[in-house]
């Protein structure tokens, strides 16, 4: 469900508000529970567009069709709105003892980060950085927080005179995956492996392209269904909800490593 929120917010934050699709996204963002019970014709009527326009908008968001998007909405209803607890702490502790909760969660994060020296394989990381440095076509793929971290790495690389791409919209990620070839590098960033289930089309096109594939994840057991050239593991999977912290820490480290190895002015 959160992926739908992310895709809608990304679209609303980047699209022109005069765009017809913007109005559809705006209506959905304010009426999730209603959309979950609507047929495509009813939603089209509410948005003053045709059913075909709704179908095209669904594909723009990365869904196969309206039924696929409606299914994503169905878990958000008026009588059952459960917030996805993104951090591994008891809700009652946060409600009644926020200071104790802060200590509890901080200890989890510190423990996860303290394991990184024994988990990061710098021989593999250096090979990945060399691959990034030597390739003219490097693209990051990810969703939600993973994509945000990829953008951070992309920005660092640009400051170091290395141009890469990291498209936000699912449709543009799919189009990009179609355009890659055996000389390209695809870097998939996924903390717990959610990308595998939410973006099967991208993985299919990456497989077809025969590009080099780098996987960054805190889930060492992940199987993305295609060949991987390099895998950077940043956790043991025991605390999946602290993976975003180890991912960000690792990105900061490898940005500095790239700087120390390849930037010409030091």
N, C-alpha and C positions, 0 to 999 in steps of 0.2 A: 504493500500500500504506500509506503513512504516514497517509493520510486515514482509513483504517479504524482505525488506532491512536488517532488524535485523537478520532474519534467515540466510540470505546469509553471512552477515558479521560474525556472530557467527561461521558458518561452515568454512569460509575461515580462520578465526583466530585460529581454533582448529584442522583442518584437516591437514593431510600430503600432501604436494604439489605434491607428486608422485601418489596420489590417483586419479583415473579416475574421480570421482565425483568432485574433486577439480577443474579440468579443465572445467567442466560444469558450476560450480559456478562462476569461473573466467570469462568465456564467458558471462554469464548472467549479471554479475555485470558491464560489459562494454557495454552491448547491450540491455538494457531493452526495448527500443522502437522497436527494431528489433524483439525481442522474442515475443512481443505482437502480431505480425503479422505473426509469423512463425507457420507452422505445426510441429508436433513432429518429422516427418522424416527429415524435413529441419534442425531443430536444431540438431538432431543426426548427420547429415552429417557435419555440421559446427564444431561439437565437436569431430568428428571421433569416434563415439560410435554408438551403436544400439538403436533403439527406446525403447526397453525393458530397457536398462540402464537409459535412460531419465526418464522413468516411475518410476523406483526404486529410482532415485534421488529425484523426486517429493515427494515420500512418506517419504524419509529421512528428507526432509524439513518440513514435517507435512501436505502436501497437498494430497488430495484423488487421484488425477491423473494430467496429464499434462494440461488438460482443466482448472482445478481448479487453477493451478499455473499461467497459461496464463492469466486468468481473473484478477489475482492480478497485472500482468504486464500491463494490458490494460489501466490503468489510467495514465500511464507514457508514453507519446508519444512526439515526436519531436515538435509538434505544441502546446502542452499544458503541461507545467511542472510547476505545482503550488506547492510551498513549503508549507508543513503543518506547519502553525504558531502554535508553541507549547506553546506560552505564550500569554496571553490575552492583547495585546497592538496593537494599530493601526500601520500598516506598514509605513504610511507616517510620523508618529511621530518618528519612529526609523530612517528613512532616513534623516529627516530634523533636529530633535532635540534629539539626542541620550542621552544627559544629562537629559533632561526633561523626556524622556522615562524611564531612569534608576530609577528616583524618582517615577514615576507612577507605575512601576511594583514592585519596592521594597515595596511600601505602600500596594499593594495587598497581597504580601507574608506575610508581618508583620501582616496584619489584619487577615489572615487565621490562622497563627500560634498562635496569641493572643486568638483565640477562643478555642484552645485545652483544657485548664483547665476545661472548661464547657462541652466539648464534649467527652473526654476520660473517659470511665467507668473502673476505676481501679479494681473494684471487678471482672469484666469479664477478664481483663488483667491478674490478679493474677491467676485466674483459668486456663487461657491459659498457663501461665508460669509453673504452677504446672503440667499440662498435658504434656508439653514439657519435663520437668524434669523427670517425672515418666515413660515416654515411651522410649522404645529401638529403635523405628522406627519412625523418624520424617522427613518429606520431605516437602520442599517448592516448590510451583508451581507459575510461573509468567512469563511474557514476558517483554522485553525491560527494561525500568527504574525500574519497579516493581521487576523484577528478580535481577537487580543490587543491589537494596536495600536488597532483601532477602539474597543475597550473603554476604552483609555487616553484617547482623544479624547472618548468619551462621558462619562467621568468629569470631564474638564476642562470640558466644556460644562455639565454639571449644576452644577458649582461656580460657573459664570457664569450660573446661573438659566435655562439652556436644557435642557429635557428631551428626550431622544432614546431610541431603543431599539436594542439590539444582541443579539439572541437567540443563545445558544450552540448549542443543539441544532438539527440540520438540519430536523427535523420542524416545530419552531416557526418557523424561518425560512421554510419553505414555507407554513405557515398564515398567517404575517404577510404574505408576498408576495400571497397571495390576497385579503387584506383591504384592500390599498392602492387608492387611486383617483387621479384626475388632480390632486388637491390635495396629494398626498403626495410625499415626496422619498426616493428610494432611493439610498444611497451604497454602491457596490460597491468593496471594498478587496481588491485582488489583486496581489501583487508581480509575479509572472511570468505570470499568466493562468490558473492552475490552476483557479480558481473556475468558469471557463467550462465546463470539461469535467466537473467533479464535481457541478455543481448546475444542470443544464439545466432542471429543473422550475421553479426559482425564477425563472430568466430568462424562461421562458414566461409566468409569472404577472405579472411586472413589465411585460412587453410588453403583455399584455392590460389591465393596470390603467391604462395611459397616464400613469403617474406621471412626475415628473421623475427623470432618472437621472444620477447623478454617478459617474464612474469614476476611481479613484486607482490608478495602476499604474506600474511601471518598464519595462513593455513597450510601446513606442510603436506597435508593429505589431499589437497585439491587436484582434481582432474578436469582440465578445461576442454578435453576432447580433441585437441590438436597438438602437434609436435611443438615442444618448447626448446629453444636453443639455450637459454639461460634462465635460471630461477633464483631470485633473491628472497630468502626466507627471513622474516623478521619477527618470528615468534614461534612458540611451540603449540599454539592452539588451545592451551589450557585456560587462558583468559581472553576470549575473543573480543570482549567489549573494551579492552585496553589496546587493541591493535592499532587504532588510529593514532595513538600517541607514539608507539614504536615506529609506525610508518613515517610520521612527520620528523621524528628524530633521525631516522635513517636517511631521509631525503636531505636534511640539513648537512649530514655528514658527507654524503656522496657529492653534494654540490661543492663542498669545500675540497673534497678529494679531486674532483674534476678541475677545479681552479688550480690546485697544486701541481697537477700533472700536465695540463694543456694550455693554460693561459700564457700567452707569449711574453707578457710584460713583467714577470716576476723571476 
